Amino acid sequence: MRQAIAEGVVTRDMSILDYGCGRGGDVTRLQADGYNIVGYDPHWAPEWHPGPFDVVTLFYVLNVLDDPWSAAG
């Protein structure tokens, strides 16, 4: 995310969903810095925020799926 922000790929005027945000540390820090970001995590932050979103991050999500194809539907 830091690199995407540095390169201007992600900006403060974009809506961002941090899918799999865990306890929400990145969400909290980016909100404090003026970014329009919300988080979802089935365990730590289960409130769903309907989109659409300009950016969806999936940091630390794919590595915890038992069967990656099961998420494809």
C-alpha positions in Angstrom: 0.0 0.0 0.0 2.9 2.3 0.8 4.3 1.9 -2.7 0.9 2.4 -4.3 0.4 5.6 -2.4 3.9 6.8 -3.2 3.4 6.2 -6.9 0.0 7.9 -7.0 -1.9 4.7 -7.8 -4.0 5.1 -4.6 -5.1 8.6 -3.6 -7.2 10.2 -0.9 -10.1 10.7 -3.2 -10.5 7.0 -3.9 -12.7 4.7 -1.9 -10.8 1.7 -0.5 -11.8 -1.6 1.0 -9.2 -3.5 3.0 -10.6 -7.0 2.6 -9.1 -9.2 5.3 -8.0 -6.3 7.4 -7.5 -8.3 10.6 -7.7 -6.0 13.6 -7.7 -2.9 11.3 -4.3 -1.4 12.0 -3.8 -0.3 8.4 -7.3 1.0 8.2 -6.9 3.1 11.3 -3.6 4.6 10.1 -4.8 5.4 6.7 -8.1 6.9 8.0 -6.0 9.1 10.3 -4.0 10.2 7.2 -7.2 11.2 5.4 -7.8 8.2 3.2 -11.4 7.0 2.6 -10.8 3.4 3.7 -12.9 0.8 5.5 -12.0 -2.7 6.5 -13.7 -6.1 6.5 -12.5 -9.3 8.3 -14.8 -12.2 9.1 -13.4 -12.5 12.6 -12.2 -9.1 13.7 -14.3 -6.6 11.6 -17.4 -8.5 10.4 -19.5 -5.5 9.5 -19.9 -5.5 5.7 -19.5 -2.2 3.8 -21.4 -2.2 0.5 -19.4 -1.0 -2.5 -18.5 -0.2 -5.1 -14.9 0.6 -4.2 -12.2 2.1 -6.3 -9.5 -0.1 -4.7 -9.8 -3.4 -2.9 -6.7 -4.7 -1.1 -6.2 -8.4 -0.3 -3.1 -8.3 1.7 -2.7 -11.5 3.8 -5.8 -13.1 2.3 -4.8 -15.5 -0.4 -2.1 -17.1 1.8 -4.7 -18.3 4.3 -7.2 -19.9 2.0 -7.2 -23.7 2.3 -8.4 -24.1 -1.2 -7.9 -21.0 -3.4 -10.5 -22.3 -5.9 -13.2 -22.5 -3.2 -13.3 -18.7 -3.1 -13.8 -18.4 -6.8 -17.4 -19.7 -6.4 
